[in-house]
Amino acid sequence: MDEATRLQYLISGRNLCGRVNLGRSTSEAALKKAREFLQEGYFDVRISSPRGRVLLPEEFDQLE
């Protein structure tokens, strides 16, 4: 599967300027970015899996 068709994890979060949505191709990369969002003060941070599951920060360990 090439990069364009690979299923991705969607990481989203909000800050004072609005919502940010980013895609990552692996769960490890998604966790890293979501944790960076939290450290930078983003709120409402979520990870959506390629199968549609939405994880909140207290559930992030389920991806590890």
N, CA, C, O and CB atoms as a CASP TS submission, in Angstrom:
PFRMAT TS
TARGET T0000
AUTHOR 0000-0000-0000
METHOD Language model
MODEL 1
PARENT N/A
ATOM      1  N   MET     1       0.849  -1.172   0.000  1.00  0.00           N
ATOM      2  CA  MET     1       0.000   0.000   0.000  1.00  0.00           C
ATOM      3  C   MET     1       0.897   1.239   0.000  1.00  0.00           C
ATOM      4  O   MET     1       1.813   1.326   0.818  1.00  0.00           O
ATOM      5  CB  MET     1      -0.968  -0.004   1.226  1.00  0.00           C
ATOM      6  N   ASP     2       0.658   2.185  -0.889  1.00  0.00           N
ATOM      7  CA  ASP     2       1.494   3.383  -0.921  1.00  0.00           C
ATOM      8  C   ASP     2       0.998   4.426   0.082  1.00  0.00           C
ATOM      9  O   ASP     2      -0.063   4.269   0.686  1.00  0.00           O
ATOM     10  CB  ASP     2       1.517   3.978  -2.336  1.00  0.00           C
ATOM     11  N   GLU     3       1.772   5.478   0.244  1.00  0.00           N
ATOM     12  CA  GLU     3       1.490   6.501   1.251  1.00  0.00           C
ATOM     13  C   GLU     3       0.122   7.154   1.045  1.00  0.00           C
ATOM     14  O   GLU     3      -0.541   7.501   2.022  1.00  0.00           O
ATOM     15  CB  GLU     3       2.574   7.565   1.227  1.00  0.00           C
ATOM     16  N   ALA     4      -0.303   7.324  -0.181  1.00  0.00           N
ATOM     17  CA  ALA     4      -1.564   8.002  -0.456  1.00  0.00           C
ATOM     18  C   ALA     4      -2.782   7.163  -0.068  1.00  0.00           C
ATOM     19  O   ALA     4      -3.829   7.725   0.252  1.00  0.00           O
ATOM     20  CB  ALA     4      -1.640   8.361  -1.919  1.00  0.00           C
ATOM     21  N   THR     5      -2.672   5.839  -0.089  1.00  0.00           N
ATOM     22  CA  THR     5      -3.820   4.993   0.200  1.00  0.00           C
ATOM     23  C   THR     5      -3.760   4.340   1.570  1.00  0.00           C
ATOM     24  O   THR     5      -4.699   3.647   1.960  1.00  0.00           O
ATOM     25  CB  THR     5      -3.938   3.938  -0.842  1.00  0.00           C
ATOM     26  N   ARG     6      -2.690   4.544   2.301  1.00  0.00           N
ATOM     27  CA  ARG     6      -2.548   3.949   3.633  1.00  0.00           C
ATOM     28  C   ARG     6      -3.566   4.557   4.588  1.00  0.00           C
ATOM     29  O   ARG     6      -3.766   5.771   4.606  1.00  0.00           O
ATOM     30  CB  ARG     6      -1.115   4.152   4.176  1.00  0.00           C
ATOM     31  N   LEU     7      -4.207   3.704   5.379  1.00  0.00           N
ATOM     32  CA  LEU     7      -5.131   4.192   6.391  1.00  0.00           C
ATOM     33  C   LEU     7      -4.357   4.983   7.431  1.00  0.00           C
ATOM     34  O   LEU     7      -3.241   4.611   7.796  1.00  0.00           O
ATOM     35  CB  LEU     7      -5.904   3.025   7.050  1.00  0.00           C
ATOM     36  N   GLN     8      -4.937   6.064   7.904  1.00  0.00           N
ATOM     37  CA  GLN     8      -4.238   6.935   8.832  1.00  0.00           C
ATOM     38  C   GLN     8      -5.017   7.131  10.116  1.00  0.00           C
ATOM     39  O   GLN     8      -6.234   6.960  10.180  1.00  0.00           O
ATOM     40  CB  GLN     8      -3.967   8.268   8.190  1.00  0.00           C
ATOM     41  N   TYR     9      -4.261   7.496  11.128  1.00  0.00           N
ATOM     42  CA  TYR     9      -4.833   7.941  12.391  1.00  0.00           C
ATOM     43  C   TYR     9      -5.004   9.451  12.285  1.00  0.00           C
ATOM     44  O   TYR     9      -4.141  10.145  11.748  1.00  0.00           O
ATOM     45  CB  TYR     9      -3.927   7.538  13.626  1.00  0.00           C
ATOM     46  N   LEU    10      -6.116   9.950  12.796  1.00  0.00           N
ATOM     47  CA  LEU    10      -6.369  11.385  12.797  1.00  0.00           C
ATOM     48  C   LEU    10      -6.219  11.892  14.227  1.00  0.00           C
ATOM     49  O   LEU    10      -6.854  11.377  15.148  1.00  0.00           O
ATOM     50  CB  LEU    10      -7.788  11.715  12.224  1.00  0.00           C
ATOM     51  N   ILE    11      -5.387  12.889  14.402  1.00  0.00           N
ATOM     52  CA  ILE    11      -5.188  13.511  15.701  1.00  0.00           C
ATOM     53  C   ILE    11      -5.810  14.892  15.623  1.00  0.00           C
ATOM     54  O   ILE    11      -5.536  15.645  14.688  1.00  0.00           O
ATOM     55  CB  ILE    11      -3.664  13.581  16.096  1.00  0.00           C
ATOM     56  N   SER    12      -6.648  15.234  16.596  1.00  0.00           N
ATOM     57  CA  SER    12      -7.266  16.551  16.592  1.00  0.00           C
ATOM     58  C   SER    12      -7.174  17.162  17.983  1.00  0.00           C
ATOM     59  O   SER    12      -7.125  16.459  18.993  1.00  0.00           O
ATOM     60  CB  SER    12      -8.737  16.467  16.129  1.00  0.00           C
ATOM     61  N   GLY    13      -7.151  18.464  18.005  1.00  0.00           N
ATOM     62  CA  GLY    13      -7.117  19.198  19.257  1.00  0.00           C
ATOM     63  C   GLY    13      -7.497  20.643  19.011  1.00  0.00           C
ATOM     64  O   GLY    13      -7.466  21.130  17.882  1.00  0.00           O
ATOM     65  N   ARG    14      -7.853  21.314  20.086  1.00  0.00           N
ATOM     66  CA  ARG    14      -8.238  22.725  19.971  1.00  0.00           C
ATOM     67  C   ARG    14      -7.319  23.572  20.828  1.00  0.00           C
ATOM     68  O   ARG    14      -6.844  23.148  21.881  1.00  0.00           O
ATOM     69  CB  ARG    14      -9.714  22.938  20.388  1.00  0.00           C
ATOM     70  N   ASN    15      -7.084  24.784  20.344  1.00  0.00           N
ATOM     71  CA  ASN    15      -6.403  25.796  21.143  1.00  0.00           C
ATOM     72  C   ASN    15      -7.191  27.095  20.986  1.00  0.00           C
ATOM     73  O   ASN    15      -8.304  27.082  20.462  1.00  0.00           O
ATOM     74  CB  ASN    15      -4.892  25.974  20.701  1.00  0.00           C
ATOM     75  N   LEU    16      -6.639  28.186  21.424  1.00  0.00           N
ATOM     76  CA  LEU    16      -7.381  29.447  21.368  1.00  0.00           C
ATOM     77  C   LEU    16      -7.639  29.936  19.952  1.00  0.00           C
ATOM     78  O   LEU    16      -8.531  30.756  19.735  1.00  0.00           O
ATOM     79  CB  LEU    16      -6.638  30.503  22.124  1.00  0.00           C
ATOM     80  N   CYS    17      -6.877  29.448  18.992  1.00  0.00           N
ATOM     81  CA  CYS    17      -7.034  29.860  17.597  1.00  0.00           C
ATOM     82  C   CYS    17      -8.008  28.994  16.812  1.00  0.00           C
ATOM     83  O   CYS    17      -8.459  29.392  15.738  1.00  0.00           O
ATOM     84  CB  CYS    17      -5.703  29.843  16.916  1.00  0.00           C
ATOM     85  N   GLY    18      -8.338  27.825  17.329  1.00  0.00           N
ATOM     86  CA  GLY    18      -9.259  26.936  16.627  1.00  0.00           C
ATOM     87  C   GLY    18      -8.835  25.486  16.709  1.00  0.00           C
ATOM     88  O   GLY    18      -8.020  25.111  17.552  1.00  0.00           O
ATOM     89  N   ARG    19      -9.389  24.677  15.835  1.00  0.00           N
ATOM     90  CA  ARG    19      -9.141  23.239  15.813  1.00  0.00           C
ATOM     91  C   ARG    19      -8.038  22.908  14.820  1.00  0.00           C
ATOM     92  O   ARG    19      -7.943  23.506  13.748  1.00  0.00           O
ATOM     93  CB  ARG    19     -10.425  22.473  15.460  1.00  0.00           C
ATOM     94  N   VAL    20      -7.202  21.936  15.202  1.00  0.00           N
ATOM     95  CA  VAL    20      -6.144  21.440  14.329  1.00  0.00           C
ATOM     96  C   VAL    20      -6.374  19.952  14.126  1.00  0.00           C
ATOM     97  O   VAL    20      -6.626  19.229  15.090  1.00  0.00           O
ATOM     98  CB  VAL    20      -4.719  21.722  14.926  1.00  0.00           C
ATOM     99  N   ASN    21      -6.289  19.482  12.878  1.00  0.00           N
ATOM    100  CA  ASN    21      -6.427  18.070  12.543  1.00  0.00           C
ATOM    101  C   ASN    21      -5.198  17.646  11.752  1.00  0.00           C
ATOM    102  O   ASN    21      -4.847  18.276  10.755  1.00  0.00           O
ATOM    103  CB  ASN    21      -7.738  17.802  11.735  1.00  0.00           C
ATOM    104  N   LEU    22      -4.547  16.582  12.195  1.00  0.00           N
ATOM    105  CA  LEU    22      -3.368  16.056  11.513  1.00  0.00           C
ATOM    106  C   LEU    22      -3.502  14.556  11.354  1.00  0.00           C
ATOM    107  O   LEU    22      -4.113  13.894  12.194  1.00  0.00           O
ATOM    108  CB  LEU    22      -2.080  16.407  12.284  1.00  0.00           C
ATOM    109  N   GLY    23      -2.945  14.017  10.300  1.00  0.00           N
ATOM    110  CA  GLY    23      -2.950  12.576  10.081  1.00  0.00           C
ATOM    111  C   GLY    23      -1.571  11.980  10.312  1.00  0.00           C
ATOM    112  O   GLY    23      -0.555  12.618  10.034  1.00  0.00           O
ATOM    113  N   ARG    24      -1.541  10.765  10.818  1.00  0.00           N
ATOM    114  CA  ARG    24      -0.303  10.007  11.001  1.00  0.00           C
ATOM    115  C   ARG    24      -0.560   8.582  10.559  1.00  0.00           C
ATOM    116  O   ARG    24      -1.673   8.077  10.705  1.00  0.00           O
ATOM    117  CB  ARG    24       0.192  10.057  12.486  1.00  0.00           C
ATOM    118  N   SER    25       0.466   7.921  10.016  1.00  0.00           N
ATOM    119  CA  SER    25       0.277   6.586   9.451  1.00  0.00           C
ATOM    120  C   SER    25       0.430   5.455  10.457  1.00  0.00           C
ATOM    121  O   SER    25       0.041   4.325  10.162  1.00  0.00           O
ATOM    122  CB  SER    25       1.241   6.378   8.343  1.00  0.00           C
ATOM    123  N   THR    26       0.986   5.725  11.638  1.00  0.00           N
ATOM    124  CA  THR    26       1.149   4.672  12.648  1.00  0.00           C
ATOM    125  C   THR    26       0.577   5.126  13.989  1.00  0.00           C
ATOM    126  O   THR    26       0.446   6.321  14.252  1.00  0.00           O
ATOM    127  CB  THR    26       2.640   4.291  12.805  1.00  0.00           C
ATOM    128  N   SER    27       0.245   4.158  14.821  1.00  0.00           N
ATOM    129  CA  SER    27      -0.275   4.497  16.144  1.00  0.00           C
ATOM    130  C   SER    27       0.795   5.180  16.986  1.00  0.00           C
ATOM    131  O   SER    27       0.483   6.069  17.779  1.00  0.00           O
ATOM    132  CB  SER    27      -0.789   3.241  16.858  1.00  0.00           C
ATOM    133  N   GLU    28       2.055   4.774  16.824  1.00  0.00           N
ATOM    134  CA  GLU    28       3.145   5.392  17.579  1.00  0.00           C
ATOM    135  C   GLU    28       3.270   6.879  17.246  1.00  0.00           C
ATOM    136  O   GLU    28       3.414   7.713  18.140  1.00  0.00           O
ATOM    137  CB  GLU    28       4.470   4.672  17.289  1.00  0.00           C
ATOM    138  N   ALA    29       3.214   7.197  15.970  1.00  0.00           N
ATOM    139  CA  ALA    29       3.312   8.594  15.540  1.00  0.00           C
ATOM    140  C   ALA    29       2.094   9.392  16.007  1.00  0.00           C
ATOM    141  O   ALA    29       2.221  10.560  16.375  1.00  0.00           O
ATOM    142  CB  ALA    29       3.446   8.678  14.007  1.00  0.00           C
ATOM    143  N   ALA    30       0.925   8.770  15.994  1.00  0.00           N
ATOM    144  CA  ALA    30      -0.291   9.438  16.453  1.00  0.00           C
ATOM    145  C   ALA    30      -0.208   9.743  17.945  1.00  0.00           C
ATOM    146  O   ALA    30      -0.573  10.836  18.378  1.00  0.00           O
ATOM    147  CB  ALA    30      -1.526   8.574  16.155  1.00  0.00           C
ATOM    148  N   LEU    31       0.269   8.785  18.730  1.00  0.00           N
ATOM    149  CA  LEU    31       0.430   9.000  20.168  1.00  0.00           C
ATOM    150  C   LEU    31       1.418  10.119  20.454  1.00  0.00           C
ATOM    151  O   LEU    31       1.181  10.963  21.318  1.00  0.00           O
ATOM    152  CB  LEU    31       0.890   7.715  20.848  1.00  0.00           C
ATOM    153  N   LYS    32       2.519  10.121  19.728  1.00  0.00           N
ATOM    154  CA  LYS    32       3.533  11.154  19.933  1.00  0.00           C
ATOM    155  C   LYS    32       2.953  12.548  19.679  1.00  0.00           C
ATOM    156  O   LYS    32       3.145  13.460  20.482  1.00  0.00           O
ATOM    157  CB  LYS    32       4.743  10.906  19.013  1.00  0.00           C
ATOM    158  N   LYS    33       2.244  12.707  18.561  1.00  0.00           N
ATOM    159  CA  LYS    33       1.671  14.005  18.221  1.00  0.00           C
ATOM    160  C   LYS    33       0.577  14.403  19.211  1.00  0.00           C
ATOM    161  O   LYS    33       0.504  15.569  19.597  1.00  0.00           O
ATOM    162  CB  LYS    33       1.109  13.981  16.798  1.00  0.00           C
ATOM    163  N   ALA    34      -0.265  13.476  19.626  1.00  0.00           N
ATOM    164  CA  ALA    34      -1.326  13.789  20.588  1.00  0.00           C
ATOM    165  C   ALA    34      -0.729  14.241  21.911  1.00  0.00           C
ATOM    166  O   ALA    34      -1.233  15.179  22.529  1.00  0.00           O
ATOM    167  CB  ALA    34      -2.240  12.570  20.806  1.00  0.00           C
ATOM    168  N   ARG    35       0.329  13.593  22.349  1.00  0.00           N
ATOM    169  CA  ARG    35       0.988  13.985  23.600  1.00  0.00           C
ATOM    170  C   ARG    35       1.652  15.355  23.460  1.00  0.00           C
ATOM    171  O   ARG    35       1.667  16.139  24.409  1.00  0.00           O
ATOM    172  CB  ARG    35       2.036  12.928  24.012  1.00  0.00           C
ATOM    173  N   GLU    36       2.200  15.645  22.279  1.00  0.00           N
ATOM    174  CA  GLU    36       2.765  16.978  22.029  1.00  0.00           C
ATOM    175  C   GLU    36       1.670  18.036  22.119  1.00  0.00           C
ATOM    176  O   GLU    36       1.874  19.096  22.711  1.00  0.00           O
ATOM    177  CB  GLU    36       3.455  17.033  20.641  1.00  0.00           C
ATOM    178  N   PHE    37       0.512  17.750  21.532  1.00  0.00           N
ATOM    179  CA  PHE    37      -0.617  18.681  21.626  1.00  0.00           C
ATOM    180  C   PHE    37      -0.941  18.974  23.090  1.00  0.00           C
ATOM    181  O   PHE    37      -1.108  20.133  23.470  1.00  0.00           O
ATOM    182  CB  PHE    37      -1.862  18.105  20.905  1.00  0.00           C
ATOM    183  N   LEU    38      -1.028  17.930  23.909  1.00  0.00           N
ATOM    184  CA  LEU    38      -1.356  18.108  25.326  1.00  0.00           C
ATOM    185  C   LEU    38      -0.300  18.939  26.034  1.00  0.00           C
ATOM    186  O   LEU    38      -0.633  19.811  26.837  1.00  0.00           O
ATOM    187  CB  LEU    38      -1.500  16.752  26.015  1.00  0.00           C
ATOM    188  N   GLN    39       0.965  18.680  25.748  1.00  0.00           N
ATOM    189  CA  GLN    39       2.049  19.440  26.379  1.00  0.00           C
ATOM    190  C   GLN    39       2.021  20.908  25.963  1.00  0.00           C
ATOM    191  O   GLN    39       2.434  21.779  26.728  1.00  0.00           O
ATOM    192  CB  GLN    39       3.403  18.826  26.024  1.00  0.00           C
ATOM    193  N   GLU    40       1.538  21.181  24.761  1.00  0.00           N
ATOM    194  CA  GLU    40       1.477  22.553  24.253  1.00  0.00           C
ATOM    195  C   GLU    40       0.210  23.283  24.691  1.00  0.00           C
ATOM    196  O   GLU    40      -0.010  24.428  24.297  1.00  0.00           O
ATOM    197  CB  GLU    40       1.562  22.547  22.740  1.00  0.00           C
ATOM    198  N   GLY    41      -0.625  22.629  25.503  1.00  0.00           N
ATOM    199  CA  GLY    41      -1.810  23.281  26.031  1.00  0.00           C
ATOM    200  C   GLY    41      -3.082  23.112  25.223  1.00  0.00           C
ATOM    201  O   GLY    41      -4.082  23.769  25.512  1.00  0.00           O
ATOM    202  N   TYR    42      -3.070  22.252  24.222  1.00  0.00           N
ATOM    203  CA  TYR    42      -4.288  21.984  23.462  1.00  0.00           C
ATOM    204  C   TYR    42      -5.289  21.271  24.365  1.00  0.00           C
ATOM    205  O   TYR    42      -4.902  20.574  25.302  1.00  0.00           O
ATOM    206  CB  TYR    42      -3.983  21.132  22.193  1.00  0.00           C
ATOM    207  N   PHE    43      -6.566  21.448  24.081  1.00  0.00           N
ATOM    208  CA  PHE    43      -7.601  20.730  24.816  1.00  0.00           C
ATOM    209  C   PHE    43      -8.488  20.007  23.812  1.00  0.00           C
ATOM    210  O   PHE    43      -8.385  20.232  22.607  1.00  0.00           O
ATOM    211  CB  PHE    43      -8.439  21.698  25.710  1.00  0.00           C
ATOM    212  N   ASP    44      -9.350  19.149  24.309  1.00  0.00           N
ATOM    213  CA  ASP    44     -10.215  18.325  23.456  1.00  0.00           C
ATOM    214  C   ASP    44      -9.372  17.525  22.460  1.00  0.00           C
ATOM    215  O   ASP    44      -9.736  17.397  21.292  1.00  0.00           O
ATOM    216  CB  ASP    44     -11.243  19.210  22.701  1.00  0.00           C
ATOM    217  N   VAL    45      -8.236  16.986  22.934  1.00  0.00           N
ATOM    218  CA  VAL    45      -7.335  16.202  22.086  1.00  0.00           C
ATOM    219  C   VAL    45      -7.908  14.795  21.933  1.00  0.00           C
ATOM    220  O   VAL    45      -8.308  14.164  22.912  1.00  0.00           O
ATOM    221  CB  VAL    45      -5.888  16.153  22.689  1.00  0.00           C
ATOM    222  N   ARG    46      -7.941  14.318  20.702  1.00  0.00           N
ATOM    223  CA  ARG    46      -8.490  12.988  20.387  1.00  0.00           C
ATOM    224  C   ARG    46      -7.661  12.324  19.304  1.00  0.00           C
ATOM    225  O   ARG    46      -7.031  12.988  18.481  1.00  0.00           O
ATOM    226  CB  ARG    46      -9.966  13.090  19.939  1.00  0.00           C
ATOM    227  N   ILE    47      -7.675  11.003  19.321  1.00  0.00           N
ATOM    228  CA  ILE    47      -7.089  10.218  18.242  1.00  0.00           C
ATOM    229  C   ILE    47      -8.203   9.357  17.665  1.00  0.00           C
ATOM    230  O   ILE    47      -8.889   8.642  18.395  1.00  0.00           O
ATOM    231  CB  ILE    47      -5.875   9.340  18.746  1.00  0.00           C
ATOM    232  N   SER    48      -8.377   9.430  16.357  1.00  0.00           N
ATOM    233  CA  SER    48      -9.331   8.561  15.664  1.00  0.00           C
ATOM    234  C   SER    48      -8.544   7.502  14.916  1.00  0.00           C
ATOM    235  O   SER    48      -7.634   7.818  14.149  1.00  0.00           O
ATOM    236  CB  SER    48     -10.249   9.374  14.687  1.00  0.00           C
ATOM    237  N   SER    49      -8.897   6.243  15.140  1.00  0.00           N
ATOM    238  CA  SER    49      -8.183   5.142  14.504  1.00  0.00           C
ATOM    239  C   SER    49      -8.682   4.947  13.070  1.00  0.00           C
ATOM    240  O   SER    49      -9.733   5.475  12.707  1.00  0.00           O
ATOM    241  CB  SER    49      -8.356   3.841  15.320  1.00  0.00           C
ATOM    242  N   PRO    50      -7.943   4.199  12.256  1.00  0.00           N
ATOM    243  CA  PRO    50      -8.388   3.938  10.887  1.00  0.00           C
ATOM    244  C   PRO    50      -9.745   3.234  10.822  1.00  0.00           C
ATOM    245  O   PRO    50     -10.441   3.323   9.811  1.00  0.00           O
ATOM    246  CB  PRO    50      -7.356   3.103  10.168  1.00  0.00           C
ATOM    247  N   ARG    51     -10.118   2.542  11.886  1.00  0.00           N
ATOM    248  CA  ARG    51     -11.414   1.856  11.919  1.00  0.00           C
ATOM    249  C   ARG    51     -12.526   2.691  12.549  1.00  0.00           C
ATOM    250  O   ARG    51     -13.636   2.195  12.743  1.00  0.00           O
ATOM    251  CB  ARG    51     -11.280   0.561  12.672  1.00  0.00           C
ATOM    252  N   GLY    52     -12.237   3.959  12.873  1.00  0.00           N
ATOM    253  CA  GLY    52     -13.257   4.867  13.368  1.00  0.00           C
ATOM    254  C   GLY    52     -13.372   4.973  14.874  1.00  0.00           C
ATOM    255  O   GLY    52     -14.248   5.684  15.366  1.00  0.00           O
ATOM    256  N   ARG    53     -12.526   4.298  15.617  1.00  0.00           N
ATOM    257  CA  ARG    53     -12.565   4.400  17.077  1.00  0.00           C
ATOM    258  C   ARG    53     -11.955   5.728  17.502  1.00  0.00           C
ATOM    259  O   ARG    53     -10.897   6.111  17.003  1.00  0.00           O
ATOM    260  CB  ARG    53     -11.812   3.212  17.742  1.00  0.00           C
ATOM    261  N   VAL    54     -12.612   6.436  18.420  1.00  0.00           N
ATOM    262  CA  VAL    54     -12.127   7.720  18.921  1.00  0.00           C
ATOM    263  C   VAL    54     -11.617   7.518  20.341  1.00  0.00           C
ATOM    264  O   VAL    54     -12.333   7.022  21.211  1.00  0.00           O
ATOM    265  CB  VAL    54     -13.250   8.811  18.876  1.00  0.00           C
ATOM    266  N   LEU    55     -10.356   7.914  20.559  1.00  0.00           N
ATOM    267  CA  LEU    55      -9.736   7.767  21.869  1.00  0.00           C
ATOM    268  C   LEU    55      -9.467   9.125  22.488  1.00  0.00           C
ATOM    269  O   LEU    55      -8.926  10.019  21.837  1.00  0.00           O
ATOM    270  CB  LEU    55      -8.439   6.968  21.764  1.00  0.00           C
ATOM    271  N   LEU    56      -9.846   9.275  23.739  1.00  0.00           N
ATOM    272  CA  LEU    56      -9.565  10.469  24.523  1.00  0.00           C
ATOM    273  C   LEU    56      -8.259  10.254  25.278  1.00  0.00           C
ATOM    274  O   LEU    56      -7.788   9.120  25.364  1.00  0.00           O
ATOM    275  CB  LEU    56     -10.734  10.791  25.502  1.00  0.00           C
ATOM    276  N   PRO    57      -7.660  11.312  25.830  1.00  0.00           N
ATOM    277  CA  PRO    57      -6.349  11.171  26.483  1.00  0.00           C
ATOM    278  C   PRO    57      -6.262  10.046  27.512  1.00  0.00           C
ATOM    279  O   PRO    57      -5.230   9.381  27.602  1.00  0.00           O
ATOM    280  CB  PRO    57      -5.995  12.451  27.149  1.00  0.00           C
ATOM    281  N   GLU    58      -7.307   9.822  28.279  1.00  0.00           N
ATOM    282  CA  GLU    58      -7.250   8.759  29.284  1.00  0.00           C
ATOM    283  C   GLU    58      -7.287   7.359  28.664  1.00  0.00           C
ATOM    284  O   GLU    58      -7.087   6.365  29.361  1.00  0.00           O
ATOM    285  CB  GLU    58      -8.401   8.914  30.260  1.00  0.00           C
ATOM    286  N   GLU    59      -7.542   7.283  27.364  1.00  0.00           N
ATOM    287  CA  GLU    59      -7.588   5.995  26.657  1.00  0.00           C
ATOM    288  C   GLU    59      -6.380   5.784  25.734  1.00  0.00           C
ATOM    289  O   GLU    59      -6.272   4.739  25.091  1.00  0.00           O
ATOM    290  CB  GLU    59      -8.874   5.900  25.842  1.00  0.00           C
ATOM    291  N   PHE    60      -5.483   6.755  25.665  1.00  0.00           N
ATOM    292  CA  PHE    60      -4.342   6.659  24.745  1.00  0.00           C
ATOM    293  C   PHE    60      -3.511   5.410  24.989  1.00  0.00           C
ATOM    294  O   PHE    60      -2.942   4.861  24.046  1.00  0.00           O
ATOM    295  CB  PHE    60      -3.460   7.886  24.876  1.00  0.00           C
ATOM    296  N   ASP    61      -3.427   4.947  26.241  1.00  0.00           N
ATOM    297  CA  ASP    61      -2.617   3.755  26.534  1.00  0.00           C
ATOM    298  C   ASP    61      -3.164   2.505  25.839  1.00  0.00           C
ATOM    299  O   ASP    61      -2.452   1.505  25.747  1.00  0.00           O
ATOM    300  CB  ASP    61      -2.558   3.520  28.045  1.00  0.00           C
ATOM    301  N   GLN    62      -4.381   2.533  25.357  1.00  0.00           N
ATOM    302  CA  GLN    62      -4.962   1.389  24.645  1.00  0.00           C
ATOM    303  C   GLN    62      -4.351   1.232  23.243  1.00  0.00           C
ATOM    304  O   GLN    62      -4.494   0.178  22.624  1.00  0.00           O
ATOM    305  CB  GLN    62      -6.492   1.553  24.537  1.00  0.00           C
ATOM    306  N   LEU    63      -3.676   2.267  22.747  1.00  0.00           N
ATOM    307  CA  LEU    63      -3.003   2.175  21.449  1.00  0.00           C
ATOM    308  C   LEU    63      -1.597   1.617  21.582  1.00  0.00           C
ATOM    309  O   LEU    63      -1.033   1.140  20.597  1.00  0.00           O
ATOM    310  CB  LEU    63      -2.951   3.540  20.783  1.00  0.00           C
ATOM    311  N   GLU    64      -1.018   1.665  22.776  1.00  0.00           N
ATOM    312  CA  GLU    64       0.374   1.252  22.965  1.00  0.00           C
ATOM    313  C   GLU    64       0.495  -0.247  22.878  1.00  0.00           C
ATOM    314  O   GLU    64       1.593  -0.786  23.012  1.00  0.00           O
ATOM    315  CB  GLU    64       0.913   1.744  24.306  1.00  0.00           C
TER
END
